[in-house]
Protein backbone atom coordinates (compact mmCIF):
# COMPACT_ATOMS: atom_id res chain seq x y z
CA UNK A 1 0.00 0.00 0.00
CA UNK A 2 1.18 3.54 -0.70
CA UNK A 3 1.62 6.29 1.87
CA UNK A 4 -1.61 7.93 0.68
CA UNK A 5 -3.56 4.65 0.83
CA UNK A 6 -2.36 3.94 4.39
CA UNK A 7 -3.27 7.46 5.55
CA UNK A 8 -6.71 7.16 3.95
CA UNK A 9 -7.25 3.78 5.62
CA UNK A 10 -6.36 5.23 9.02
CA UNK A 11 -8.76 8.16 8.57
CA UNK A 12 -11.48 5.86 7.25
CA UNK A 13 -11.12 3.66 10.35
CA UNK A 14 -11.11 6.47 12.94
CA UNK A 15 -13.86 8.43 11.14
CA UNK A 16 -16.07 5.31 11.08
CA UNK A 17 -15.68 4.84 14.83
CA UNK A 18 -16.60 8.50 15.39
CA UNK A 19 -19.78 8.02 13.33
CA UNK A 20 -20.50 4.67 14.99
CA UNK A 21 -20.43 3.15 11.51
CA UNK A 22 -19.51 -0.36 12.57
CA UNK A 23 -20.18 -1.77 9.11
CA UNK A 24 -17.29 0.29 7.75
CA UNK A 25 -15.10 -0.68 10.72
CA UNK A 26 -15.87 -4.35 9.98
CA UNK A 27 -14.92 -3.77 6.34
CA UNK A 28 -11.61 -2.16 7.35
CA UNK A 29 -10.77 -5.07 9.67
CA UNK A 30 -9.07 -8.06 8.07
CA UNK A 31 -10.89 -11.33 8.93
CA UNK A 32 -7.82 -12.45 10.94
CA UNK A 33 -7.45 -9.14 12.84
CA UNK A 34 -5.74 -9.21 16.23
CA UNK A 35 -6.06 -6.14 18.48
CA UNK A 36 -4.01 -5.61 21.65
CA UNK A 37 -4.46 -2.76 24.17
CA UNK A 38 -1.87 -1.90 26.80
CA UNK A 39 -4.43 -1.20 29.56
CA UNK A 40 -5.78 -4.74 29.54
CA UNK A 41 -2.87 -6.66 28.08
CA UNK A 42 -5.43 -8.77 26.25
CA UNK A 43 -5.55 -9.53 22.57
CA UNK A 44 -8.93 -9.41 20.85
CA UNK A 45 -10.18 -11.00 17.65
CA UNK A 46 -12.00 -9.07 14.95
CA UNK A 47 -15.42 -10.03 16.30
CA UNK A 48 -14.43 -9.27 19.90
CA UNK A 49 -13.13 -5.84 18.91
CA UNK A 50 -16.34 -5.03 17.01
CA UNK A 51 -18.38 -6.12 20.03
CA UNK A 52 -16.36 -3.87 22.36
CA UNK A 53 -16.86 -0.91 20.00
CA UNK A 54 -20.61 -1.48 19.79
CA UNK A 55 -20.98 -1.85 23.57
CA UNK A 56 -18.79 1.20 24.22
CA UNK A 57 -20.87 3.36 21.89
CA UNK A 58 -23.82 3.12 24.26
CA UNK A 59 -21.78 4.49 27.16
CA UNK A 60 -21.13 7.90 25.67
CA UNK A 61 -22.73 10.59 23.56
CA UNK A 62 -19.71 11.27 21.38
CA UNK A 63 -16.19 10.00 20.79
CA UNK A 64 -13.71 11.88 18.59
CA UNK A 65 -10.15 11.28 17.51
CA UNK A 66 -8.60 14.74 17.57
CA UNK A 67 -5.15 16.14 16.78
CA UNK A 68 -4.30 13.17 14.57
CA UNK A 69 -0.72 12.68 13.51
CA UNK A 70 -0.23 9.79 11.11
CA UNK A 71 3.07 8.32 10.03
CA UNK A 72 3.30 5.42 7.62
CA UNK A 73 5.79 2.62 7.14
CA UNK A 74 6.07 -0.17 4.58
CA UNK A 75 3.37 -2.38 6.09
CA UNK A 76 1.15 0.01 8.05
CA UNK A 77 0.75 3.20 10.00
CA UNK A 78 1.30 4.76 13.40
CA UNK A 79 -1.40 7.19 14.52
CA UNK A 80 -1.11 9.50 17.52
CA UNK A 81 -4.24 11.30 18.65
CA UNK A 82 -6.33 12.59 21.50
CA UNK A 83 -9.40 10.44 22.11
CA UNK A 84 -12.12 12.71 23.47
CA UNK A 85 -15.25 11.15 24.95
CA UNK A 86 -18.38 13.01 26.04
CA UNK A 87 -20.66 10.96 28.29
CA UNK A 88 -24.44 11.22 28.37
CA UNK A 89 -24.28 13.55 31.39
CA UNK A 90 -21.93 15.91 29.51
CA UNK A 91 -18.71 14.88 31.23
CA UNK A 92 -15.75 15.23 28.88
CA UNK A 93 -12.67 13.05 29.16
CA UNK A 94 -9.63 13.11 26.90
CA UNK A 95 -6.62 10.86 26.76
CA UNK A 96 -3.62 10.52 24.52
CA UNK A 97 -3.21 7.40 22.47
CA UNK A 98 -0.94 5.79 19.95
CA UNK A 99 -2.11 3.13 17.53
CA UNK A 100 0.31 0.97 15.57
CA UNK A 101 -1.42 -0.86 12.72
CA UNK A 102 -0.13 -3.47 10.31
CA UNK A 103 -2.09 -3.60 7.07
CA UNK A 104 -2.49 -5.99 4.17
CA UNK A 105 -4.45 -5.54 0.93
CA UNK A 106 -6.32 -2.47 2.17
CA UNK A 107 -7.31 -3.85 5.57
CA UNK A 108 -5.95 -3.71 9.09
CA UNK A 109 -4.48 -7.06 10.14
CA UNK A 110 -3.05 -6.15 13.55
CA UNK A 111 -3.39 -3.20 15.92
CA UNK A 112 -1.50 -2.40 19.10
CA UNK A 113 -3.04 0.52 20.98
CA UNK A 114 -1.22 2.36 23.74
CA UNK A 115 -3.45 4.55 25.92
CA UNK A 116 -2.20 7.10 28.45
CA UNK A 117 -2.83 5.11 31.61
CA UNK A 118 -1.90 8.16 33.72
CA UNK A 119 -5.38 9.53 32.95
CA UNK A 120 -6.89 6.77 35.07
CA UNK A 121 -6.67 6.80 38.86
CA UNK A 122 -4.68 4.20 40.75
CA UNK A 123 -6.71 1.22 41.88
CA UNK A 124 -7.52 1.19 45.62
CA UNK A 125 -4.70 -0.38 47.59
CA UNK A 126 -2.09 0.03 44.86
CA UNK A 127 1.30 1.50 45.58
CA UNK A 128 3.36 3.84 43.51
CA UNK A 129 6.37 2.76 41.60
C-alpha angles and dihedrals in degrees: 000000000000126000090256093049092050092049091049091049091052093050091045090053097047093040090052092053090050090053092043087238097155093169089065091044089053089050092051092050116086111231089247095048118154118194124191126186123195095220094062101023087218127128117222131202123230093265093045091051092050090050092051091050093050093047092046092052090067092056097064142036096224140004122190134181104219135181092023118193113184126190123180134209133184096283105024149331143280115218125191117191148143112255107210119192126188114196125213091263091054098257111149122209127178131187136175119245142179123204122194112194131186113204137196129185094347097313137095111252100175135013130188112189123195115195125191099257090187087078089068122073122246114266114255111274095019121131129219123255 
